[in-house]
Amino acid sequence: MQKGKLLVVLSALLLIIAFLPRPANAQYRVISWDNFDNGLFPENLQMTHRSTNENTQVFDFASQWAPQGILSGRAATECKRYGLRISIQKPTDTTKIESQMRGVVNKTVFDRRELGDHGRSLYQADFFLPEDLSDVPYSMAVLAMVPPSEGAGLQIYRFGIENGIKIFYSYSNDAINKAEPVDHKWVSLSEYKDFKPGWHRLQIIFEGQERIYCAIDSHYTSFSPIYEPTLTRLQAGIMVTSMLKYTKSTAPVEICYADNLSIQMSPEDVPLPDSPWTSDLTGPAAIGSTAQMQEASLPGVTPQRIEWLNSTDEAWSKCLREKRPILLMFYAPRVLAYKRLEEMLATERSATELFGKFIPLALDANQLATGALLEKFKMFKVPSFVIIGPDGAIKGKVFVTKNDTWSKIAEQIKPFAE
């Protein structure tokens, strides 16, 4: 073949390859995560915007001063007993101070240029919105902020809740305009029909080099996407603001409760992780439910049911009590290989028998706590299994691909059931 024709053919092949669907692992890696499970202020978290030990503290959610419902439902396991409490005392002389800010920021810096053209990074935190809005701050928001040592003044993206009734996005850059935000967007919370008081996850999502999305409980806002490429090296933080002129609160002290400040990233453009605060979470805990069994059923096949646990503490207690090993499955809801595995587990009778010899534990790989376990076990593909004995030792690991048959998967797991 002549050199010119060869170049044409190779160019055509490269063009075709460029537009082929890219494989997505649908898995996020935890870059940083601040929680307060041990009741201590994290070493990697620093106070900003006039926060002090008096107004920014680790708070006991089980105390008598905690707002009603703060540990209800999933909060008991997702936030556990301790979280962050940021308070702002309203001034008695309103002629001197119009606005006040408090905040914290994680020292870890992530550069969005590492995302390439299609990667994603999530800057997120959980906020508690009580039914009684009398002491709710004017605004509470998650931040993506340029480190003060690198920026020309304040340079931040913010996404938060204002007066408990609307959500907003704000881009401030003192190098461009110190007087007011460069960009500001908002929508009423009434747009979210199922929105209720309680915990909510606020997320700023950077996609590629230009796109920014804002989401509440993994639901995008109507003003997303936003095209804004300016700020690149960013820390995750929380900011609470009191604006005497605009606040709706009536209490002398405005209070924000927050937890789980984090950064997650994926090199691929993959769906957002399920928020722990939505009621329609999908996953193995629901395998065997009527709807899923009907979807997975094949003609002449009786749907099977596996009783999955989703609490590591509960699984470990049961493992010690019954002397059966734990079969820990890491999954991501929208991964093709997991969907095929889910169907097999719902229809294969031998799966129920085999898994009955273990304590089945299933964890969503995209949840923050699970991300730490994935790092610990060096498990970087999903779905996958880790077998843990009553002595705490890892007995084996099994990785599943979209082309694996149930027979192949079962053959790898069976030796650890004996």
VEXSESE-437939 format. One record per residue (C-alpha): x, y, z; residue in one letter. Coordinates in steps of 0.5 Angstrom, whole numbers, plus 2048, in hexadecimal, padded with zeros to 3 digits. Last residue first. Layout:
<nodes>
> xx  yy  zz  aa
> X  Y  Z  A
...
</nodes>
This chain:
<nodes>
> xx  yy  zz  aa
> 7E0  7CF  869  E
> 7DD  7D5  867  A
> 7E3  7D8  865  F
> 7E4  7D3  85F  P
> 7DD  7D5  85C  K
> 7DF  7DC  85B  I
> 7E3  7DB  854  Q
> 7DF  7D5  852  E
> 7D8  7D9  853  A
> 7DB  7DF  84E  I
> 7DD  7DA  849  K
> 7D6  7D7  849  S
> 7D2  7DD  849  W
> 7D5  7DF  843  T
> 7DA  7E5  842  D
> 7DA  7EA  83C  N
> 7D8  7F0  840  K
> 7DE  7EF  844  T
> 7DF  7ED  84C  V
> 7E5  7ED  850  F
> 7E5  7E8  856  V
> 7EA  7E9  85C  K
> 7EC  7E4  862  G
> 7EC  7E2  869  K
> 7ED  7E9  86C  I
> 7EF  7E8  873  A
> 7EA  7EB  879  G
> 7EA  7E4  87D  D
> 7E3  7E3  87B  P
> 7E5  7E3  874  G
> 7E5  7E8  86E  I
> 7E3  7E7  867  I
> 7E4  7ED  862  V
> 7DF  7ED  85C  F
> 7DF  7F1  856  S
> 7DB  7F5  852  P
> 7DE  7FA  851  V
> 7E6  7FB  850  K
> 7EB  7FF  854  F
> 7EB  7FA  85A  M
> 7F2  7FC  85E  K
> 7EE  7F9  864  F
> 7F0  800  868  K
> 7EE  804  862  E
> 7E8  801  861  L
> 7E6  801  868  L
> 7E7  809  868  A
> 7E3  809  862  G
> 7DD  805  866  T
> 7DD  80B  86B  A
> 7DC  810  866  L
> 7D7  80D  861  Q
> 7D9  80B  85A  N
> 7DA  804  85B  A
> 7D3  802  85E  D
> 7D4  7FD  863  L
> 7D1  7F6  863  A
> 7D2  7F1  869  L
> 7D0  7EA  869  P
> 7D2  7E6  86F  I
> 7D4  7DF  86C  F
> 7D1  7D8  86B  K
> 7CB  7DB  868  G
> 7CF  7DE  862  F
> 7CF  7D7  85F  L
> 7C8  7D5  860  E
> 7C5  7DC  85E  T
> 7CA  7DC  858  A
> 7C8  7D4  856  S
> 7C1  7D6  855  R
> 7C4  7DB  84F  E
> 7BE  7E0  84E  T
> 7BF  7E7  852  A
> 7C7  7E5  853  L
> 7C7  7E5  84B  M
> 7C4  7EB  84A  E
> 7C8  7EF  84F  E
> 7CE  7EC  84C  L
> 7CC  7EF  845  R
> 7CA  7F6  848  K
> 7D1  7F6  84C  Y
> 7D5  7F5  845  A
> 7D1  7FA  842  L
> 7D3  7FF  848  V
> 7CD  804  84A  R
> 7CC  802  851  P
> 7D4  801  853  A
> 7D6  7FB  857  Y
> 7DA  7F9  85C  F
> 7D8  7F2  85F  M
> 7DA  7EF  865  L
> 7DA  7E8  867  L
> 7DB  7E8  86E  I
> 7DD  7E1  871  P
> 7D8  7DD  876  R
> 7DA  7DC  87D  K
> 7D2  7DD  87F  E
> 7D4  7E2  884  R
> 7DA  7E5  882  L
> 7D7  7E6  87B  C
> 7D1  7E9  87D  K
> 7D5  7EE  881  S
> 7D9  7F0  87B  W
> 7D3  7F0  876  A
> 7CF  7F5  87B  E
> 7D5  7F9  87C  D
> 7D7  7FA  874  T
> 7CF  7FC  873  S
> 7CC  7FA  86C  N
> 7CA  7F3  86D  L
> 7C7  7EF  867  W
> 7C2  7EA  868  E
> 7C2  7E6  861  I
> 7BC  7E5  85E  R
> 7BB  7E0  858  Q
> 7B6  7E1  852  P
> 7B3  7DB  850  T
> 7B5  7D9  848  V
> 7B0  7D7  843  G
> 7B0  7DD  83F  P
> 7B6  7E1  841  L
> 7B5  7E6  847  S
> 7BA  7EC  848  A
> 7B4  7F1  847  E
> 7AF  7EE  84B  Q
> 7B4  7EC  851  M
> 7B6  7F4  851  Q
> 7AF  7F6  852  A
> 7AD  7F1  857  T
> 7B4  7F2  85B  S
> 7B9  7ED  85B  G
> 7BF  7F1  85A  I
> 7BD  7F8  85E  A
> 7C3  7F8  863  A
> 7C7  7F7  85D  P
> 7C6  7FE  85A  G
> 7C1  803  858  T
> 7C0  809  85D  L
> 7B9  80C  85C  D
> 7B8  810  863  S
> 7BE  815  861  T
> 7C2  817  867  W
> 7C8  812  866  P
> 7C9  815  85F  S
> 7CA  811  859  D
> 7D1  812  856  P
> 7D1  816  850  L
> 7D1  813  849  P
> 7D8  812  846  V
> 7DC  816  841  D
> 7E2  813  842  E
> 7E9  814  846  P
> 7E5  814  84D  S
> 7E5  819  852  M
> 7E3  81A  85A  Q
> 7E4  820  85E  I
> 7E1  820  865  S
> 7DD  823  86B  L
> 7D9  81E  86E  N
> 7D5  822  874  D
> 7D1  828  875  A
> 7CD  82C  87A  Y
> 7CC  834  879  C
> 7CA  838  87E  I
> 7C7  83F  87F  E
> 7C8  843  886  V
> 7C3  848  888  P
> 7BD  844  885  A
> 7B8  848  880  T
> 7BB  845  879  S
> 7B9  847  873  K
> 7BF  84B  871  T
> 7C0  850  86C  Y
> 7C2  856  86F  K
> 7C6  853  875  L
> 7CA  84E  870  M
> 7CD  848  874  S
> 7D1  844  870  T
> 7D3  83D  871  V
> 7D9  83A  86C  M
> 7DB  833  86C  I
> 7E1  830  868  G
> 7E5  82C  863  A
> 7EB  82F  860  Q
> 7ED  831  859  L
> 7F2  831  854  R
> 7EE  833  84D  T
> 7EB  83A  84D  L
> 7E9  83D  846  T
> 7E5  837  842  P
> 7DE  83A  843  E
> 7D8  837  83F  Y
> 7D2  835  843  I
> 7CF  82F  842  P
> 7CA  830  846  S
> 7C5  835  847  F
> 7BF  830  848  S
> 7C3  82D  84E  T
> 7C5  826  84E  Y
> 7C3  820  852  H
> 7C8  81D  856  S
> 7C5  81E  85D  D
> 7C6  826  85B  I
> 7CA  827  854  A
> 7CE  82C  851  C
> 7D2  82B  84B  Y
> 7D8  82F  848  I
> 7DB  82E  841  R
> 7E1  831  83F  E
> 7E7  82C  83F  Q
> 7E4  825  840  G
> 7DE  825  844  E
> 7DE  828  84B  F
> 7D8  826  850  I
> 7D6  82B  856  I
> 7D2  827  85A  Q
> 7CD  828  860  L
> 7CB  822  864  R
> 7C5  823  868  H
> 7C3  821  86F  W
> 7BC  823  872  G
> 7B6  827  870  P
> 7B3  824  869  K
> 7B4  825  862  F
> 7AF  820  85E  D
> 7AC  825  859  K
> 7B3  828  858  Y
> 7B1  82F  854  E
> 7AF  832  85B  S
> 7B6  832  85D  L
> 7B6  839  859  S
> 7BB  83A  854  V
> 7C2  83E  854  W
> 7C8  840  84F  K
> 7CD  845  851  H
> 7D3  847  84D  D
> 7D9  84C  84D  V
> 7D7  84D  855  P
> 7D7  854  858  E
> 7DC  859  85A  A
> 7E2  856  859  K
> 7E2  855  852  N
> 7E7  852  84D  I
> 7ED  850  852  A
> 7E8  84F  857  D
> 7E5  849  854  N
> 7DE  847  856  S
> 7DA  842  853  Y
> 7D3  840  856  S
> 7CE  83B  855  Y
> 7C7  83B  859  F
> 7C2  837  85C  I
> 7BB  83A  85F  K
> 7B7  839  865  I
> 7BB  838  86B  G
> 7BE  83F  86C  N
> 7C2  83E  866  E
> 7C5  836  865  I
> 7CC  835  861  G
> 7D1  835  85C  F
> 7D7  839  85C  R
> 7DD  83A  857  Y
> 7E2  83E  85A  I
> 7E8  843  859  Q
> 7E9  848  85F  L
> 7EF  84C  85E  G
> 7F4  84B  859  A
> 7F5  844  859  G
> 7FB  83F  85B  E
> 7FC  840  862  S
> 7F4  840  863  P
> 7F3  839  861  P
> 7EE  83A  85B  V
> 7E7  838  85D  M
> 7E2  833  85B  A
> 7DD  834  861  L
> 7D7  830  864  V
> 7D1  835  866  A
> 7CD  838  86C  M
> 7CA  83E  86B  S
> 7C5  843  86F  Y
> 7C6  83F  875  P
> 7C1  83A  878  V
> 7BF  83D  87F  D
> 7B7  83D  87E  S
> 7B7  838  878  L
> 7B3  833  87C  D
> 7B3  82D  878  E
> 7BA  82C  878  P
> 7BF  82C  872  L
> 7C5  828  874  F
> 7CB  829  86F  F
> 7CF  823  86B  D
> 7D5  825  868  A
> 7D8  825  860  Q
> 7DD  826  85C  Y
> 7DD  821  856  L
> 7E2  820  851  S
> 7E1  81E  84A  R
> 7E5  81B  844  G
> 7E3  81D  83C  H
> 7E8  821  839  D
> 7EE  820  83E  G
> 7EC  820  845  L
> 7F3  821  848  E
> 7F2  829  846  R
> 7ED  829  84C  R
> 7F3  829  850  D
> 7F1  827  857  F
> 7F3  82A  85D  V
> 7F3  827  864  T
> 7F3  82C  86A  K
> 7EC  82B  86B  N
> 7E8  831  86D  V
> 7E4  834  872  V
> 7DF  83A  873  G
> 7DC  840  876  R
> 7D9  846  873  M
> 7D6  84C  875  Q
> 7D2  852  872  S
> 7CF  859  874  E
> 7D3  85A  879  I
> 7D4  862  87C  K
> 7CC  864  87C  T
> 7CA  85E  87F  T
> 7CC  85F  886  D
> 7CA  859  889  T
> 7CE  854  885  P
> 7CB  84E  883  K
> 7CF  848  885  Q
> 7D1  843  880  I
> 7D2  83C  881  S
> 7D5  836  87E  I
> 7D4  82F  880  R
> 7D7  829  87D  L
> 7D6  822  87E  G
> 7D6  81C  883  Y
> 7D1  816  885  R
> 7D1  812  87E  K
> 7D1  816  878  C
> 7CF  811  873  E
> 7CD  80C  878  T
> 7C8  80F  87D  A
> 7C7  814  877  A
> 7C3  80F  873  R
> 7BD  80F  877  G
> 7BD  815  87C  S
> 7C3  818  87F  L
> 7C1  81F  87E  I
> 7BA  81E  87F  G
> 7B9  823  884  Q
> 7BE  828  885  P
> 7C4  827  889  A
> 7C4  82A  890  W
> 7C2  824  894  Q
> 7C9  820  891  S
> 7C9  81B  88D  A
> 7CB  81F  887  F
> 7D2  820  88B  D
> 7D5  826  888  F
> 7DC  827  885  V
> 7DD  82F  885  Q
> 7DD  835  882  T
> 7DB  83B  886  N
> 7DF  83B  88C  E
> 7E5  837  889  N
> 7E5  83D  884  T
> 7E3  83F  87D  S
> 7E5  845  87A  R
> 7E4  844  873  H
> 7E8  83D  873  T
> 7E9  837  878  M
> 7EE  832  876  Q
> 7EC  82A  874  L
> 7F2  825  873  N
> 7F3  824  87B  E
> 7EB  822  87B  P
> 7E8  825  881  F
> 7E6  81F  886  L
> 7E0  81B  888  G
> 7E3  815  885  N
> 7DD  815  87F  D
> 7DF  81C  87D  F
> 7DF  81B  876  N
> 7E4  81F  871  D
> 7E5  81B  86A  W
> 7EA  81C  865  S
> 7EC  819  85E  I
> 7E7  814  85F  V
> 7E7  810  858  R
> 7E1  810  854  Y
> 7DE  809  850  Q
> 7DA  809  84A  A
> 7DF  805  847  N
> 7DE  808  840  A
> 7E0  805  839  P
> 7E1  80A  834  R
> 7DC  80A  82E  P
> 7DF  80A  828  L
> 7E0  811  825  F
> 7E8  811  825  A
> 7E8  80A  823  I
> 7E5  80C  81C  I
> 7E9  812  81B  L
> 7EF  80E  81D  L
> 7ED  809  818  L
> 7EC  80F  812  A
> 7F3  811  814  S
> 7F6  80B  813  L
> 7F3  809  80C  V
> 7F5  810  80A  V
> 7FC  80F  80C  L
> 7FC  808  809  L
> 7FA  80B  802  K
> 7FF  811  802  G
> 805  80B  804  K
> 803  807  7FE  Q
> 800  800  800  M
</nodes>
